[in-house]
Structures are given as C-alpha cells and as structure tokens.
Amino acid sequence: MKFHITDNDALQAIKPMALAAYVRAEGWTRVEAYGEFSDVYSHGSNEILLPNSEYVADYASVIADALRRLSTFEGRSEIQLYRDLSVADCDVVRNRSSNAENDGSISVDEGVALFVHVKELLLSAACAAKEPKAMFRAGGIKDATDYMNRVRLGQTEQGSFIISLIAPVPMNFSSDSQGKLWPEKFKEPYERQVTRTLVDGLEAAKKAAVAVIQGGTQDVFRRAINKGLSVNSCNALAHLTESGDGADLSVTWARTRPAPEARSRVQFTTAEGEIFREAARYLREVEPRFDERIDAFVVKLDRGPTEMCGKITLKTYLDQKPVSIITSLPPSEYELASQANNEKVTISLKGDLIKRGQRWHLENPRDLKLIEEEFD
C-alpha cells in the first residue's frame, strides 16, 4: 500500500534549496526556468517541475506532486523520501544501538543515556573545532554552546534504535559545489567544521584503539588530540559502547553543502569502549589544562625573608576528586593569598594546570580574587 503525504504544514517544511540540492545530488539537471518561481529538471527522459521559491502559488501542492514523482522514479516510499528531504540542508549525526527489542524499542534509561552521550560527543567536537584541547569545561566555549542550542533532536528511526541529531549547515553558494574534494577545514563555516571535527575525532579514536590493541602505548591518544579527540569524547564513547553494546556512529552530510561522500561511518566495539575509558583517565592526568579557572583555599604559605615571590599550596577539586596544587605568586598576589589563608576564605584564579609526577602545578597564575565564602 502506498501512502501519500498530504499535510500542508509537513509539505511546507521542505525548503526549495533543500529540494533542489537533493535532486542535483541524485543526478537531475536544471533545464530551464518555468515562470517566475519554478524550474524544470531532467534525468534522462524524465522531467520534474520544482519550485525555487516559497512564493509559488499553492506551494504545498507543488511539493506534494514533486514527492509523488520522485517517489515513483526512485522506487521509494514518500515517507522515506520526505525524511531525506526534511534534513537535506543539515548534517545528521546518528548513533545506532543494537540493544533494541524486536519492535525497535529500548528501555527509558538506556534511551536517555544514549541521547546524553551522543550530545556530549557532538559538544566536544564543537569545542575542538574552535581549539583542540585535551579536555573541555561544560559551557566553557560560547560558540560551541550557541551551536548546540541550534541542534535539533530528530525522530527515532527504524533499524534497531537510532538517535539522530540534526545539525544546521549553511548552504554552499559556490558554483564549484560538487564536493569532489574536501576543502581546507578552516575555509569551511564553523557548523561544517564541527561535524568534520566529529568524524576526524572518531576516526582518530578508532585508529588509536586499534593501535593499543596491537601493542601500542597510550601516547597514540595524545597525538590524536589535534584531530579532535579529548577526555570528553573518550568518556562519551566509553559510555556509548557500554550502553549500546558497541557504537555505530555516522554523519550524513547536508545536500546543500555537498561533501566527497554521502555519509561517513565509524563503528566501535565494547572492548574498544574500555580502552577509551582508560584513555580518558590517562589524558586527564598527563595533558596540561590551559587557561583553567579554579576555586580553592590556601593551606600553606612559603616565602623566605629575602624573597619577593612566594609559593602557596591550594586545596580544591579536580574531576570531583580532592587535589593539592602548588603555584608561585608575585608579591601583591601573595599578600592576597596570605589574607585568604588568615580569613579562611576561598580564592579564585586562572592559570595553566600541569601535572609533574604526582603533583599538580599551576603556571602563569593570574586574575586572583578573594571570594567571600568561608571554608569549614
């Protein structure tokens, strides 16, 4: 039985540029204009009329007719075709879980966990696209936060249980937009840089995990940081593989910004997930954390009678664990730290956290402030 889409709101959700990009990617060629707001496309002996503006009279009916013709031409249902067209102007990130029941359902807790960790994976890519780092703080990069606010959660799809995130991507207006080769990443809009960084990071994670299984050291994960790998993405991958008995991640590239391939896909096993959990711990301990802000209290002061600068020892929490941090301060900041120690109040400061052996050191300390909050 064939089903036809007749809902006007659903039909009007398909945008002209997304429809045109889709048919061009499928081999259709624009032949000529038809009136002011439509174009004729051909594919061999087949022709189809497509609107190039939403101002065309009875827009929903024109889209419905185009759907029927494309559905017949491709031998696919209108529902399948509609799903592709409705996201043709977006990069779509998908994770397929093999833990679903026969009817495609999954437990509530597992479903929520899958969504949370796929979201964390995309957020870590959005942060790494601005500046690759070993670890990111939640909300630490405004552009990444703004980007995630524009990402939509797609409908779950048939085929096990699939979480999909719909990521906006600007249209490519270049005349040379066939996507035969990847352009240099820095020349892409930020939105496409994010999804490319996601795929680069996933591929680097896969290679690093395989290298470790084959006897390599964990340093392969440090070398993958520039590709977009981080503590955040390693943690997300570890959780995804545990929640879904492995992970099957893919990005379907927006038709309105063509790529050299229609889709990029990387799969992970449960065993690799265990490696990612250890890699996250390893990177967290060995990689410097630049421009880190910490709130701490002063537990030790150390300055000789003839010295201008002085060392202090701080107590705080890193990754929800209590740690001690040593830093050296110039005279004015040292006096503030001494005041905080006497008054038992918190200080806030920024710097670069580096672990040497078993000790954390804060280099380039700056922006030291007292916080009127007493420690018990």
C-alpha positions as CSV (number, residue, x, y, z in Angstrom):
1,M,0.0,0.0,0.0
2,K,1.3,3.4,-1.0
3,F,1.0,6.4,1.5
4,H,0.8,9.9,0.2
5,I,1.9,12.9,2.3
6,T,-1.0,15.5,2.3
7,D,-0.4,17.5,5.5
8,N,0.2,21.1,4.4
9,D,2.5,22.0,7.3
10,A,4.7,19.0,6.7
11,L,4.9,19.7,2.9
12,Q,5.8,23.4,3.5
13,A,8.6,22.3,5.8
14,I,10.5,21.2,2.7
15,K,12.6,24.2,1.5
16,P,13.2,24.9,-2.2
17,M,17.0,25.0,-1.8
18,A,17.0,21.6,0.0
19,L,14.8,20.1,-2.7
20,A,17.0,21.5,-5.5
21,A,20.2,20.3,-3.8
22,Y,18.7,16.8,-3.3
23,V,17.7,16.3,-6.9
24,R,21.1,17.7,-8.2
25,A,22.9,15.2,-5.9
26,E,20.7,12.4,-7.4
27,G,21.7,13.3,-11.0
28,W,19.0,15.6,-12.1
29,T,19.9,18.7,-14.2
30,R,18.2,22.0,-14.3
31,V,16.9,22.6,-17.9
32,E,15.1,25.9,-17.8
33,A,13.0,28.3,-15.8
34,Y,9.3,27.8,-15.7
35,G,7.6,31.1,-14.9
36,E,9.0,33.3,-12.2
37,F,9.1,30.9,-9.3
38,S,9.8,27.4,-10.7
39,D,12.4,25.4,-12.6
40,V,12.3,22.3,-14.9
41,Y,14.8,19.5,-14.1
42,S,15.5,16.4,-16.2
43,H,17.0,13.0,-15.6
44,G,17.3,11.1,-18.9
45,S,13.8,11.2,-20.4
46,N,12.2,12.2,-17.0
47,E,11.2,15.7,-16.2
48,I,10.1,17.3,-13.0
49,L,8.9,20.8,-12.0
50,L,10.3,22.2,-8.8
51,P,9.6,25.5,-7.0
52,N,12.6,27.8,-6.5
53,S,10.7,30.0,-4.1
54,E,8.1,29.5,-1.3
55,Y,6.1,32.3,-3.0
56,V,4.8,29.9,-5.7
57,A,1.1,29.6,-5.7
58,D,-0.2,26.5,-3.8
59,Y,3.3,25.7,-2.6
60,A,2.3,22.6,-0.6
61,S,0.5,21.0,-3.7
62,V,3.6,21.6,-5.9
63,I,5.8,19.9,-3.3
64,A,3.3,17.0,-2.9
65,D,3.4,16.4,-6.7
66,A,7.2,16.5,-6.7
67,L,7.3,14.0,-3.9
68,R,5.0,11.6,-5.8
69,R,7.1,11.9,-9.0
70,L,10.4,11.4,-7.1
71,S,8.9,8.5,-5.2
72,T,7.9,6.7,-8.4
73,F,11.3,7.5,-10.0
74,E,13.3,6.2,-7.1
75,G,11.1,3.3,-6.2
76,R,10.9,4.5,-2.5
77,S,8.1,5.5,-0.3
78,E,7.2,9.1,0.1
79,I,7.8,8.8,3.8
80,Q,11.4,7.7,3.2
81,L,11.9,10.5,0.7
82,Y,10.3,13.1,2.9
83,R,12.7,12.1,5.8
84,D,15.7,12.7,3.5
85,L,14.4,16.0,2.1
86,S,13.4,17.4,5.5
87,V,17.1,17.3,6.6
88,A,18.7,17.9,3.2
89,D,20.1,21.2,4.5
90,C,21.6,19.8,7.7
91,D,24.4,17.4,8.7
92,V,22.7,14.5,10.5
93,V,24.6,12.7,13.3
94,R,23.3,9.2,14.1
95,N,24.1,6.5,16.6
96,R,22.6,3.1,16.1
97,S,22.2,0.9,19.2
98,S,21.9,-2.9,18.8
99,N,20.2,-3.3,22.2
100,A,16.7,-2.6,20.8
101,E,13.9,-5.1,21.1
102,N,12.3,-6.7,18.0
103,D,9.9,-3.7,17.8
104,G,12.7,-1.2,17.8
105,S,12.1,0.0,21.3
106,I,14.6,0.4,24.1
107,S,14.4,1.0,27.9
108,V,13.9,4.5,29.0
109,D,17.2,4.7,30.9
110,E,19.2,3.3,28.0
111,G,17.5,5.7,25.6
112,V,18.2,8.8,27.8
113,A,21.8,7.6,28.3
114,L,22.3,7.2,24.5
115,F,21.0,10.7,23.8
116,V,23.1,12.3,26.6
117,H,26.3,10.8,25.4
118,V,25.8,11.4,21.6
119,K,25.1,15.1,22.6
120,E,28.3,15.1,24.7
121,L,30.2,13.7,21.7
122,L,28.9,16.5,19.4
123,L,29.6,19.2,22.0
124,S,33.2,18.0,22.4
125,A,33.6,18.3,18.6
126,A,32.1,21.8,18.7
127,C,34.7,22.8,21.3
128,A,37.6,21.1,19.5
129,A,36.6,22.8,16.2
130,K,37.4,26.1,17.9
131,E,40.7,24.9,19.6
132,P,41.8,21.3,20.0
133,K,42.4,20.6,23.7
134,A,42.8,17.5,25.9
135,M,39.7,18.5,28.0
136,F,36.9,21.0,27.9
137,R,34.8,22.5,30.6
138,A,31.0,22.4,30.3
139,G,29.9,25.8,28.9
140,G,33.5,27.0,28.6
141,I,33.3,27.9,24.9
142,K,30.4,30.2,23.9
143,D,30.4,29.4,20.2
144,A,30.1,25.7,21.0
145,T,27.2,26.4,23.4
146,D,25.4,28.6,20.9
147,Y,25.9,25.9,18.2
148,M,24.4,23.2,20.4
149,N,21.4,25.4,21.1
150,R,20.6,25.2,17.3
151,V,21.0,21.5,17.0
152,R,17.7,19.6,17.0
153,L,16.8,16.1,18.1
154,G,15.5,14.1,15.2
155,Q,12.8,11.4,15.3
156,T,14.0,7.9,16.2
157,E,14.3,5.7,13.1
158,Q,13.7,2.2,12.1
159,G,16.6,-0.2,12.1
160,S,17.4,-1.2,15.7
161,F,17.3,2.1,17.8
162,I,18.7,5.2,16.2
163,I,19.4,8.5,18.0
164,S,19.7,11.4,15.5
165,L,20.9,14.9,16.0
166,I,20.1,17.4,13.2
167,A,22.9,20.0,12.9
168,P,22.4,23.2,10.8
169,V,24.9,23.9,8.0
170,P,25.0,27.0,5.7
171,M,24.3,26.4,2.1
172,N,27.3,26.4,-0.3
173,F,26.6,29.2,-2.9
174,S,29.8,28.5,-4.8
175,S,29.4,27.5,-8.4
176,D,32.0,24.8,-7.8
177,S,30.0,22.9,-5.1
178,Q,30.0,19.3,-6.3
179,G,32.0,18.3,-3.2
180,K,34.5,16.1,-5.1
181,L,37.3,17.1,-2.7
182,W,37.2,18.3,0.9
183,P,38.1,22.0,1.1
184,E,40.6,23.0,3.8
185,K,38.7,22.8,7.1
186,F,39.5,26.4,8.2
187,K,37.8,27.6,5.0
188,E,34.5,25.9,5.9
189,P,31.8,27.6,8.0
190,Y,32.0,26.7,11.7
191,E,29.0,24.5,11.6
192,R,30.6,22.2,9.0
193,Q,33.9,22.4,10.8
194,V,32.1,20.9,13.9
195,T,30.8,17.8,12.0
196,R,34.1,17.3,10.2
197,T,35.9,17.5,13.5
198,L,33.5,15.0,14.9
199,V,34.3,12.5,12.1
200,D,38.0,13.2,12.3
201,G,38.0,12.6,16.0
202,L,36.0,9.4,15.7
203,E,38.4,8.0,13.0
204,A,41.4,9.0,15.1
205,A,39.8,7.3,18.2
206,K,39.3,4.1,16.2
207,K,42.9,4.1,14.9
208,A,44.2,4.8,18.4
209,A,42.2,2.0,19.9
210,V,43.3,-0.5,17.3
211,A,47.0,0.6,17.8
212,V,46.7,0.0,21.6
213,I,45.1,-3.5,21.0
214,Q,48.1,-4.3,18.7
215,G,50.5,-3.4,21.4
216,G,51.0,0.4,21.1
217,T,51.2,2.8,24.0
218,Q,48.5,5.3,25.2
219,D,50.6,8.1,23.6
220,V,48.6,7.5,20.4
221,F,45.7,9.2,22.1
222,R,47.8,12.3,22.9
223,R,48.7,12.5,19.2
224,A,45.1,12.3,18.3
225,I,44.1,15.5,20.2
226,N,44.8,17.7,17.2
227,K,42.3,15.6,15.3
228,G,39.5,16.4,17.8
229,L,39.9,13.7,20.4
230,S,39.6,14.7,24.0
231,V,38.8,13.4,27.5
232,N,35.2,14.5,26.9
233,S,34.9,12.5,23.6
234,C,36.7,9.4,25.1
235,N,34.3,9.4,28.1
236,A,31.3,9.7,25.7
237,L,32.5,6.9,23.5
238,A,33.1,4.7,26.6
239,H,29.5,5.3,27.8
240,L,28.0,4.8,24.4
241,T,29.7,1.4,23.8
242,E,28.6,0.3,27.2
243,S,25.0,1.5,26.9
244,G,24.6,0.1,23.3
245,D,26.8,-3.0,23.2
246,G,29.2,-1.1,20.9
247,A,28.5,2.1,19.0
248,D,27.7,2.7,15.3
249,L,28.1,6.4,14.6
250,S,27.6,8.2,11.3
251,V,27.3,11.6,9.8
252,T,25.1,12.1,6.7
253,W,26.4,15.3,5.0
254,A,24.0,18.1,4.0
255,R,23.0,18.0,0.4
256,T,23.0,21.8,0.3
257,R,26.7,21.7,1.2
258,P,28.0,18.7,-0.8
259,A,30.8,16.5,0.5
260,P,33.0,14.0,-1.2
261,E,30.9,11.2,0.3
262,A,27.2,11.0,1.2
263,R,27.9,9.6,4.6
264,S,30.8,8.9,7.0
265,R,30.6,6.0,9.4
266,V,32.7,4.6,12.3
267,Q,31.9,1.6,14.4
268,F,33.2,0.7,17.9
269,T,33.2,-2.5,19.9
270,T,32.6,-2.9,23.7
271,A,36.3,-3.8,24.1
272,E,37.3,-0.5,22.5
273,G,35.0,1.3,24.9
274,E,37.1,0.0,27.8
275,I,40.2,1.4,26.1
276,F,38.5,4.8,25.8
277,R,37.7,4.9,29.5
278,E,41.3,4.3,30.3
279,A,42.4,6.8,27.6
280,A,40.2,9.5,29.2
281,R,41.9,8.9,32.6
282,Y,45.3,9.0,31.0
283,L,44.7,12.2,29.1
284,R,43.2,13.8,32.2
285,E,46.4,13.2,34.2
286,V,49.1,13.8,31.7
287,E,47.8,16.7,29.5
288,P,48.2,20.3,30.6
289,R,45.0,22.2,31.1
290,F,45.5,25.7,29.8
291,D,43.6,28.7,31.0
292,E,41.9,26.8,33.7
293,R,39.9,28.6,36.4
294,I,39.9,27.1,39.9
295,D,38.3,28.0,43.2
296,A,40.4,26.8,46.1
297,F,41.6,27.6,49.6
298,V,45.1,28.3,50.7
299,V,46.6,25.7,53.1
300,K,50.3,26.5,53.0
301,L,52.4,29.7,52.5
302,D,56.1,29.5,51.8
303,R,58.3,32.7,51.3
304,G,61.8,33.3,52.5
305,P,62.6,36.6,54.4
306,T,64.6,37.9,51.4
307,E,62.3,36.6,48.6
308,M,59.8,38.7,46.8
309,C,57.7,35.9,45.3
310,G,56.3,33.1,47.4
311,K,54.9,29.6,46.9
312,I,51.4,28.6,48.1
313,T,49.7,25.3,48.3
314,L,46.0,25.1,47.4
315,K,43.3,22.6,48.1
316,T,40.5,22.1,45.6
317,Y,38.6,19.6,43.5
318,L,39.6,18.4,40.0
319,D,37.3,16.0,38.2
320,Q,35.3,15.6,41.5
321,K,38.4,14.5,43.4
322,P,40.3,16.4,46.1
323,V,43.8,17.5,45.0
324,S,46.6,19.8,46.1
325,I,48.0,22.4,43.7
326,I,51.3,24.3,44.1
327,T,51.9,27.7,42.5
328,S,54.2,30.7,42.8
329,L,52.8,34.2,43.2
330,P,54.3,37.7,42.8
331,P,54.2,40.0,46.0
332,S,50.8,41.6,45.6
333,E,49.0,38.3,44.8
334,Y,51.0,36.5,47.6
335,E,49.6,39.1,50.1
336,L,46.1,38.4,48.9
337,A,46.7,34.6,49.3
338,S,48.0,35.2,52.8
339,Q,44.9,37.3,53.6
340,A,42.7,34.5,52.3
341,N,44.6,32.0,54.5
342,N,44.2,34.1,57.6
343,E,40.5,34.8,57.0
344,K,39.7,31.2,55.8
345,V,38.1,32.4,52.6
346,T,38.2,31.0,49.1
347,I,40.4,32.4,46.3
348,S,39.6,32.2,42.6
349,L,42.4,32.3,40.0
350,K,43.3,31.2,36.5
351,G,46.3,29.5,35.1
352,D,47.8,26.5,33.3
353,L,47.5,23.2,35.2
354,I,50.4,20.8,34.6
355,K,51.0,17.5,36.4
356,R,54.5,16.6,37.3
357,G,54.8,13.2,38.8
358,Q,52.0,13.0,41.4
359,R,51.8,16.8,41.9
360,W,49.7,19.4,40.2
361,H,51.3,22.8,39.5
362,L,49.6,26.0,38.3
363,E,51.8,28.0,36.0
364,N,51.1,31.6,34.8
365,P,48.7,32.3,37.6
366,R,46.5,35.4,37.1
367,D,43.2,37.1,37.9
368,L,43.4,36.2,41.6
369,K,40.4,37.3,43.6
370,L,39.1,36.6,47.1
371,I,35.6,35.0,47.4
372,E,33.7,35.9,50.5
373,E,32.9,32.3,51.3
374,E,34.4,30.7,54.4
375,F,35.6,27.1,54.4
376,D,34.6,24.9,57.3
